[in-house]
């Protein structure tokens, strides 16, 4: 479950990004910080360890921000997260910012799962259909799930459209069992 403060940080950061006309750039930089925190145990140990002096943790953030070319607002957010011992929520904050940026920009994210890899023309066709269905620009992610057997499962936000063969077989099975 996401920490309640994640929404406040993300909303404030989006507001700053919009004010600076750079919300997409800040979004990318926050995602970069979240990825570093997730993938680097060394980084996590430095910025989250209370036995390391706060000025040393802050210096690490500044060095990473400078070498990465982060906007000063991004560095300030990272420093604030270190100061408030909230760096452990940076992934949640980045996820919430992604959601808010999509909302602000009129986008919707969708994930399409299929039993086999889709061809580019199929992906474009699905994206076009989802755009028509939602009335929004669709940011589409595809994944292969061999357990589906065939068909397509689409997740748009918290809504799932399940046209998989696996689900159809399970439904048929349930119907047969209920009739016995």
N, C-alpha and C positions, 0 to 999 in steps of 0.2 A: 504494500500500500504506500502511496506517495505521501510524503510529509506535507502537512497543510501549508507550511511556509513556501513550498515550491511554487505554488500559484502566485503568491504575492511577489516573490522575487522575479518570476517570469513576466508578470504583468508590468511591474515597474521597469524591467529591462526592455520590454517591448516599447513602452511609452518613451523611454530614452532613445531607443533606436529610431522610432518614428520621428521624434523631435529632431534628431541628427540626420534624418533622411538616410539611415544606414541600418535599418532593422535586419535586412538579409545578411549583411556583413557581420553584424554582432551575433546573429543566430549561428552562423558558421563558426565563429570563434568560440562561442559557448559550447557548441557541439564538439569542437576540437579539445577544449578543456575537459569535457566529460569523458571523451575517449581516452585521453591521457590518464585521467584518474582511474578509469576502469581497467586499462591495459597495463599500467605500470605500478607494480607493487612498491617500487622504490619511491615514486612520486607520492603515492598514497601514504607511505610511511613518514615521509618528510612533512607533508602538509597537515597530517592528521595526528601526529604524535605530540602529546602535550609535554613530553620531556625535552623536546626541541624548543628552544627559545622562540617566541613569537616573531622577533625581528629576523631570525634566520629563516623561518617559514615564509615570512613576507618577502625576504630577499630572493628566495627560490621562485616565488610567483613572479616577481618583477623580472627576473632573469629569463624565465620561460616566456613571459609575455613579450619582452623586448626581442628575444631571438625569433619568436613566432610572428612578430609584426602586429601584435594585437593593438586594437584601439585602446586609448587610455581608459575609456569607460569599461571595457572588458577587464582590464587589469584591476580597476577599482572594484568591480564585482567579485573577482577572484580573491582579492585582499579582504573584502568584507566577509566572504564565506569562510576564509581562514580565521579571521578575527572572531567570528560568531560560532566557530566550530560547526559549520554547516556544509563544509566541502563534501561530506559524504552524501549530500542530497543533490550534487551538481547534475547527476544523470536525470533525476526527476525534474529538476528545473529546466534542463535542456529539452526534455520531452514535452513539458508544458509549454515552453516557448515555441517549439515546433508547431504545436496545436494552435496556439494563439496567432502565430504568423500565418498559418494556413487560413484561419478564420478571417483575419484582417485582409489577406490577399484574395479571398474568395476561392481558395483551393480546398480539395478534399483528398485524403490519402486512402488508397485502396490496395489490398493485397489479394492477388489471384493465385490460388493453388491448383495445380494440375498434376496428373499422374506422370506426364512426360513434359519435356521442355517445349515451350511454345516458340513458334517462329515469329519473326518480327512483324509480319503482316497480321498474324493472329493477335498479337499484343496491341497493335494499333487499332484493330477492329474492336477489341474489348474496351480499350481506353475511350474510343469514340462513343460506344454504346453507354458506358458509365457516365461520360460527360453529358450526354443527352438525358440520361435518367436523373442525374443529380442537379443539372443546371450549373455545375461548377467545373473549374479546371481540375482534372484528376491527376494526382501524382501516383503513378502505378508501380507497385513492386510485384514481381512474380517469384514464385517458389515452386519447386517440384516436391510432391508428396506421393511416392509410389503406392502408399496405402489407399489412395483414392480409387484405384483401379482404372477409372476413367472419369470423364466429366470435369467440372470446374466448381471450385468453392471460392466465393468472393467475399471479402470482409471490407466493409466501408464503415469506418468508425466502429461503433458497437453493433452494427447490423451485419448479419451473415446471410448470404444468398448461397444455398447449398444445392448444387445440381450434380453432385458426385454420384457415381455408380454405387459406391459403398453405402451411401445414405439411402439410395433407392432400394438396394438389396436388403438393408436393415429394416426399412419400412415394409417391404414385402414380407419379410420374415415375421415381423410383429403381427401383420394382418393374418398370416397363416396360423400363427400360434393362438391368436384371439378367437379364431373360428373353430379351433379344436376343442 
